[in-house]
């Protein structure tokens, strides 16, 4: 069973599937990209004790794959909002969540965007809100890109880390994945609360 999971993990298509899932969930936030990343990492964790496998390079490849796809998705939605159609701009203006984020981003030089982008990456639909709002606010690319890259890297390391440790601890990929889901949901809940608290303080 573990050998079969290891073979699946090492197959090139698993990285393509992860990249597409992470890339597209900025447009469709309901896609379980975090769970997919954790599941692949859990499979790597179960293969850690097999002499024929080398899980460490695999987990590093998962981090690079997920972080790169996350950054690309952020830049795509940012570019669409910055150079997009009038219809997209109106949609941003009608959205209470996007309007709130856009207002906060108007004070980037004074307050800094970094912590907000990193936190929002863990919150449900947070990366979509931040990317659209940053583009609509005409935030410069050099101010958005480094923090988006850091956010994607931190998120990928966390997702791969909890999945890998869960798989290594339980010895079963499915059980390691199941244990990683509460960790992913908990991080999202905490991030959402911190983002809301930051906005509340900024408005006071």
C-alpha positions in Angstrom: 0.0 0.0 0.0 2.8 2.4 1.0 4.7 1.6 -2.2 1.7 2.2 -4.3 1.2 5.6 -2.7 4.8 6.4 -3.2 4.5 5.6 -6.9 1.5 7.8 -7.2 3.3 10.6 -5.4 6.3 10.4 -7.6 4.2 10.3 -10.8 4.6 13.7 -12.6 0.9 14.2 -13.0 0.4 14.7 -9.2 2.5 17.9 -9.4 0.5 19.0 -12.4 -2.8 18.4 -10.5 -1.5 20.2 -7.4 -0.3 23.2 -9.5 -3.7 23.5 -11.3 -5.7 23.2 -8.1 -3.7 25.8 -6.3 -3.7 28.1 -9.3 -7.4 27.9 -10.0 -8.6 28.2 -6.4 -7.9 31.9 -6.5 -10.8 32.0 -9.0 -12.8 29.2 -7.4 -12.0 29.3 -3.6 -14.0 26.2 -3.0 -11.4 24.0 -4.6 -9.7 21.9 -1.8 -6.1 22.7 -2.9 -4.8 22.8 0.6 -6.1 19.3 1.3 -4.6 18.0 -1.9 -1.2 19.4 -1.0 -1.5 17.9 2.5 -2.6 14.5 1.1 0.4 14.3 -1.2 2.7 15.3 1.7 1.1 12.7 3.9 1.8 10.1 1.2 5.5 11.2 1.3 5.4 10.9 5.1 4.2 7.3 4.9 7.1 6.5 2.4 9.7 8.0 4.8 10.6 4.6 6.2 10.9 2.8 2.9 14.5 2.4 1.7 13.6 2.7 -1.9 12.0 6.1 -1.5 13.5 9.6 -0.9 10.8 11.6 0.7 12.7 14.8 1.5 13.3 15.9 -2.2 9.6 15.1 -2.8 8.4 17.3 0.0 10.7 20.1 -1.3 9.3 19.7 -4.8 5.7 19.8 -3.3 6.6 23.1 -1.5 8.1 24.6 -4.7 5.1 23.5 -6.8 2.4 24.7 -4.5 4.2 28.0 -3.7 4.9 28.8 -7.4 1.3 28.0 -8.4 0.0 30.2 -5.5 2.2 33.1 -6.6 1.1 32.7 -10.3 -2.6 32.7 -9.3 -2.2 35.8 -7.2 -0.4 37.6 -10.0 -3.1 36.6 -12.5 -6.0 37.9 -10.4 -4.0 41.0 -9.5 -3.3 41.7 -13.2 -6.9 41.2 -14.1 -8.0 43.6 -11.5 -5.3 46.2 -12.3 -5.7 46.0 -16.1 -9.1 44.4 -16.4 -12.4 45.4 -17.7 -14.8 47.9 -16.4 -17.2 45.1 -15.5 -14.5 43.6 -13.1 -14.0 47.0 -11.5 -17.7 47.3 -10.9 -17.8 43.9 -9.4 -15.1 44.9 -7.0 -16.9 48.1 -6.0 -20.1 46.1 -5.3 -18.4 43.7 -3.0 -18.3 44.7 0.6 -15.3 42.5 1.4 -13.3 43.7 -1.6 -14.1 47.3 -0.9 -13.0 47.0 2.7 -9.7 45.4 1.7 -9.2 48.0 -1.1 -9.7 50.8 1.4 -7.1 49.3 3.7 -4.6 48.9 0.9 -4.8 52.6 0.2 -2.6 53.2 3.2 0.1 50.7 2.2 3.2 53.1 2.5 2.2 54.0 6.1 1.0 50.6 7.4 2.6 48.0 5.2 0.9 45.3 3.3 3.1 42.3 4.2 1.3 40.8 7.3 -2.1 41.3 5.7 -1.2 39.4 2.5 0.4 36.6 4.4 -2.5 36.2 6.8 -5.1 36.4 4.1 -3.4 33.5 2.2 -4.6 31.2 5.0 -8.1 32.7 5.3 -11.0 31.4 3.2 -11.0 33.3 -0.1 -8.4 35.6 1.4 -6.0 35.5 -1.5 -8.8 36.3 -3.9 -9.8 39.3 -1.9 -6.3 40.6 -1.5 -5.3 40.0 -5.2 -8.4 41.8 -6.5 -8.2 44.6 -4.1 -4.5 45.2 -4.7 -5.0 45.3 -8.4 -8.1 47.6 -8.2 -6.2 49.9 -5.9 -3.4 50.1 -8.5 -0.8 48.8 -6.0 2.6 48.6 -7.6 3.8 45.2 -8.5 7.0 45.5 -6.6 5.0 46.1 -3.4 2.6 43.2 -3.9 4.8 40.5 -5.6 7.4 39.9 -2.7 4.7 39.5 -0.1 2.5 37.3 -2.3 5.6 35.1 -2.9 6.2 34.9 0.9 2.6 34.2 1.6 2.6 31.3 -0.9 5.8 29.9 0.5 4.6 30.0 4.1 1.3 28.5 3.2 2.9 25.7 1.1 5.4 24.9 3.9 2.6 24.7 6.4 0.4 22.5 4.3 3.2 20.2 3.3 4.5 20.2 6.9 1.3 19.2 8.6 0.5 16.6 5.9 4.0 15.0 6.0 4.1 14.9 9.8 0.6 13.4 9.9 1.5 10.7 7.4 4.8 9.9 9.2 3.1 9.8 12.6 0.2 7.6 11.6 1.8 5.6 8.9 -1.3 5.9 6.7 -1.7 8.6 4.0 -5.5 8.8 4.4 -5.2 9.1 8.2 -2.5 11.7 7.9 -4.6 13.7 5.5 -7.6 13.4 7.8 -5.5 14.8 10.7 -4.2 17.6 8.6 -7.7 18.9 7.8 -8.4 20.4 11.3 -4.9 22.0 11.2 -5.7 23.7 7.9 -9.2 24.8 9.0 -7.8 26.0 12.3 -5.1 28.1 10.6 -7.8 29.6 8.2 -10.1 30.5 11.1 -7.2 32.1 13.1 -6.0 34.0 10.0 -9.5 35.3 9.3 -9.9 36.6 12.8 -6.5 38.3 12.8 -7.3 39.9 9.4 -10.6 41.2 10.7 -8.9 42.5 13.9 -6.3 44.3 11.9 -9.0 46.0 9.8 -10.9 47.0 12.9 -7.9 48.6 14.4 -7.1 50.3 11.1 -10.5 51.8 11.0 -10.5 53.1 14.6 
